[in-house]
């Protein structure tokens, strides 16, 4: 049986984050699989998944900093701000030197306000903005503070700029791309986006869909193996136990993912109280603490809150502690 933990998938283009979650559910047999933050279907890269009891730990992760490899296309603007939309404006692309582009990027670094784009999942009155946009209704979200920690120029051609964006959570690369175009005297949209890191989760630790397919069926043809179309010949999958075993090299333990938090090793009595009564020792600090049974995470407790307890095989579910 696969242990509670995290799996980073290198999401390919053309599939949704939910599609990847569904695939991992199928190949592992786990009912509880959830992503920690979506990627747009056209985008690729780091998609962290919480497996099993680790789904209860998502709120305690530190994913405040993101890293993206973004390609900005100059000379055209789309209604969505990305390559999936229709072109709504065009303008000549000025000839600019690398030094000019680097200066524009440097000026953008720091704390700033950003208004979420019309085609985004930000909700107003319970509806995501993209619902209003598709219905032709003009609704504008409030600007919010973001931080661009670094903007590194990776490449510059006549009509494209490739930049590594190190930013805070909630930053829209589509808006950044449009702002770069304006600063250079033209219009622009985001042509490509690859997430390289989300907090502690990086591409180096990610399993590709081709590799996942090889683990599942011995073939790297992941679409044929993992997303067969109606009428296609089905590729035989390996035994689930073998699939789970094959995924172990990519599993990230909860203790590693929560490495930014202090850890508290429980005594046998404290462990039993946690597992049977949902109670934990008093906190010694001001922040959340990871509750450990040796090297295994058994829960997390935050000030003023009941502990989040991970159910373990063979253990009864914890009773809810009474309100204090």
ZIPEFEN-V433227 format. One record per backbone hydrogen bond with DSSP energy under -1.0 kcal/mol. CO is the residue of the C=O (numbers start at 1). NH is the residue of the N-H. If there is no record, write none. Layout:
# ZIPEFEN-V433227
CO	NH
CO	NH
This chain:
# ZIPEFEN-V433227
5	51
6	252
7	49
8	207
9	11
9	47
11	45
16	20
17	21
18	22
19	23
20	24
21	25
22	26
23	27
24	28
25	29
32	52
34	50
40	43
41	14
44	195
45	11
47	9
48	36
49	7
50	34
51	5
51	54
52	55
53	56
54	57
57	60
58	61
64	169
65	199
66	167
67	196
67	197
68	165
69	194
70	163
71	191
71	192
72	161
73	189
75	91
77	88
77	89
81	190
82	85
86	79
89	77
97	101
98	102
99	103
100	104
101	105
102	106
103	107
110	148
112	146
114	144
118	120
120	130
122	129
124	127
127	124
128	131
128	132
129	133
130	134
131	135
132	137
133	136
144	114
146	112
147	168
148	110
150	166
152	164
155	162
159	74
160	157
161	72
162	154
162	155
163	70
164	152
165	68
166	149
166	150
167	66
168	171
172	176
173	177
174	178
175	179
176	180
177	181
178	182
179	183
180	184
181	186
182	185
187	75
189	73
192	71
193	44
194	69
195	46
196	203
197	67
198	201
201	198
203	206
207	10
208	212
209	213
210	214
211	215
212	216
213	217
214	218
216	238
220	222
221	225
222	226
223	227
229	232
239	243
240	244
241	245
242	246
243	247
247	250
248	251
252	6
253	257
254	258
256	259
258	261
262	290
264	292
267	271
268	272
269	273
270	274
271	275
272	276
273	277
273	279
274	278
276	319
289	301
290	264
291	298
291	299
292	266
293	296
296	293
298	310
299	291
300	308
301	289
302	305
308	300
312	315
